Amino acid sequence: MTDYYWLGTDSSNPTHWNVNANWSLSSGGSAASDHPRTNADKAIFDTGSNACSMNISGGSGVVGNVTITSGYSGTVTQAYNFTIDDAGAHDGKLEIGGGTWNSNNSNLTVDGVLDVDGGDLSIGTSAVSCAKLIVESGDTLTGGHTSAPSST
């Protein structure tokens, strides 16, 4: 179980999710030797505004938890389908407390709670599934779907 903190400071590819140098094992720390890529990993966006593009190798990605705190003011943009999985060491939760998560018309699967509390979620025409959706008063959920949401 590893927590990775977004830096977005690699000199060649500062927005790329899959570049190890854009991640740290501590908030504001030095570059890590890996990046979040399994359901045992947690991705944390806690400071700054450096954008993140999920240009994940293989065309899809998975982590165990994603937390975007109120200290982050940037945008995390999916480039591929993405799953936040509760089968590993984490609870499969996506917490958007600051900044923006843009699913960019790619599928987003959240096995746990998708909680928008202080940030924005932009889904466009993406297929989004989650165990529970919470959008707090004053927060933004935008999308292009015309069908009503359903629950199971």
C-alpha positions as CSV (number, residue, x, y, z in Angstrom):
1,M,0.0,0.0,0.0
2,T,1.7,3.2,-1.2
3,D,0.5,6.8,-1.1
4,Y,1.7,9.0,-4.0
5,Y,1.6,12.8,-3.9
6,W,1.3,14.7,-7.2
7,L,4.1,17.1,-7.9
8,G,3.8,17.7,-11.7
9,T,7.3,19.0,-11.9
10,D,9.1,16.7,-14.4
11,S,11.0,19.0,-16.7
12,S,10.1,17.0,-19.9
13,N,6.5,15.8,-19.1
14,P,5.1,17.8,-16.2
15,T,1.5,16.8,-16.7
16,H,1.9,13.1,-17.3
17,W,0.4,10.7,-14.7
18,N,2.8,7.8,-15.7
19,V,6.0,9.8,-15.2
20,N,7.6,8.7,-11.9
21,A,9.3,12.1,-11.4
22,N,5.8,13.8,-11.2
23,W,5.0,11.9,-7.9
24,S,6.5,11.8,-4.4
25,L,6.0,9.6,-1.4
26,S,5.4,12.6,0.8
27,S,3.6,16.0,0.3
28,G,6.0,18.3,-1.5
29,G,8.8,15.8,-1.2
30,S,11.4,14.6,-3.7
31,A,10.5,12.6,-6.8
32,A,9.5,9.0,-6.4
33,S,10.8,6.0,-8.2
34,D,7.3,4.9,-9.3
35,H,3.8,6.2,-9.7
36,P,0.3,5.0,-8.8
37,R,-0.7,2.0,-10.9
38,T,-2.4,-0.6,-8.8
39,N,-5.4,-1.0,-6.5
40,A,-2.9,-1.0,-3.6
41,D,-1.9,2.6,-4.4
42,K,-3.5,6.0,-3.5
43,A,-3.1,9.1,-5.6
44,I,-3.2,12.4,-3.7
45,F,-3.4,15.9,-5.1
46,D,-2.9,18.2,-2.2
47,T,-1.0,21.3,-3.2
48,G,-0.4,23.6,-6.2
49,S,-2.2,23.8,-9.5
50,N,0.0,21.7,-11.8
51,A,-2.4,19.9,-14.2
52,C,-2.3,16.1,-14.6
53,S,-3.1,14.2,-17.7
54,M,-3.8,10.5,-17.3
55,N,-1.8,9.3,-20.3
56,I,-1.6,5.8,-18.9
57,S,0.3,3.1,-20.7
58,G,-2.0,0.3,-22.0
59,G,-5.1,2.5,-22.4
60,S,-6.6,2.1,-19.0
61,G,-5.7,2.6,-15.4
62,V,-6.5,1.5,-11.9
63,V,-5.7,2.7,-8.3
64,G,-7.3,2.0,-5.0
65,N,-8.1,5.6,-4.0
66,V,-7.8,9.2,-5.3
67,T,-8.0,12.2,-3.0
68,I,-8.0,15.8,-4.3
69,T,-7.8,18.2,-1.3
70,S,-8.9,21.8,-1.1
71,G,-5.2,22.8,-1.4
72,Y,-5.1,21.7,-5.1
73,S,-6.5,24.0,-7.7
74,G,-5.5,22.3,-10.9
75,T,-7.3,19.8,-13.2
76,V,-6.9,16.1,-13.4
77,T,-7.9,14.9,-16.9
78,Q,-8.5,11.4,-17.9
79,A,-7.1,10.3,-21.3
80,Y,-8.3,6.7,-20.9
81,N,-10.8,4.6,-19.0
82,F,-10.0,4.7,-15.3
83,T,-11.1,2.5,-12.3
84,I,-10.8,3.3,-8.6
85,D,-10.9,-0.2,-7.2
86,D,-11.9,-1.3,-3.7
87,A,-10.4,-4.8,-4.1
88,G,-7.0,-3.8,-2.9
89,A,-5.7,-2.0,0.2
90,H,-8.0,1.0,-0.2
91,D,-11.7,1.7,-0.3
92,G,-12.2,2.6,-4.0
93,K,-13.1,6.2,-3.2
94,L,-12.7,9.3,-5.3
95,E,-12.8,12.5,-3.1
96,I,-12.8,15.8,-5.0
97,G,-12.3,18.5,-2.3
98,G,-10.6,21.0,-4.7
99,G,-9.6,21.5,-8.3
100,T,-11.4,19.7,-11.1
101,W,-11.6,16.0,-12.2
102,N,-12.4,15.9,-15.9
103,S,-13.3,12.4,-17.2
104,N,-12.8,13.7,-20.7
105,N,-15.4,11.4,-22.3
106,S,-13.6,8.3,-20.9
107,N,-15.3,5.8,-18.7
108,L,-14.9,6.3,-14.9
109,T,-15.6,3.5,-12.5
110,V,-15.5,4.2,-8.8
111,D,-16.1,1.1,-6.7
112,G,-16.7,3.1,-3.6
113,V,-18.0,6.6,-2.9
114,L,-17.6,9.4,-5.4
115,D,-17.6,12.5,-3.2
116,V,-17.6,16.0,-4.7
117,D,-17.1,18.4,-1.7
118,G,-15.2,21.6,-2.6
119,G,-14.1,20.7,-6.2
120,D,-15.7,20.1,-9.6
121,L,-16.5,17.0,-11.5
122,S,-16.8,17.3,-15.3
123,I,-18.1,14.1,-17.0
124,G,-19.1,15.3,-20.4
125,T,-20.5,12.2,-22.2
126,S,-18.5,9.7,-20.1
127,A,-20.0,6.6,-18.6
128,V,-19.6,7.0,-14.9
129,S,-20.4,4.3,-12.3
130,C,-20.0,4.5,-8.6
131,A,-21.4,2.8,-5.4
132,K,-22.6,6.1,-4.1
133,L,-22.5,9.7,-5.4
134,I,-22.3,12.7,-3.0
135,V,-22.3,16.2,-4.5
136,E,-22.3,18.8,-1.7
137,S,-24.2,22.1,-1.8
138,G,-22.4,24.7,-4.0
139,D,-20.2,22.2,-5.8
140,T,-20.4,21.4,-9.5
141,L,-21.2,18.3,-11.5
142,T,-21.4,18.9,-15.2
143,G,-22.2,16.5,-18.0
144,G,-23.7,16.1,-21.4
145,H,-26.0,13.1,-20.8
146,T,-29.7,13.4,-21.4
147,S,-30.8,10.3,-19.5
148,A,-31.6,10.3,-15.9
149,P,-29.1,8.7,-13.4
150,S,-30.0,5.2,-12.1
151,S,-28.9,3.2,-9.1
152,T,-28.8,-0.5,-8.4
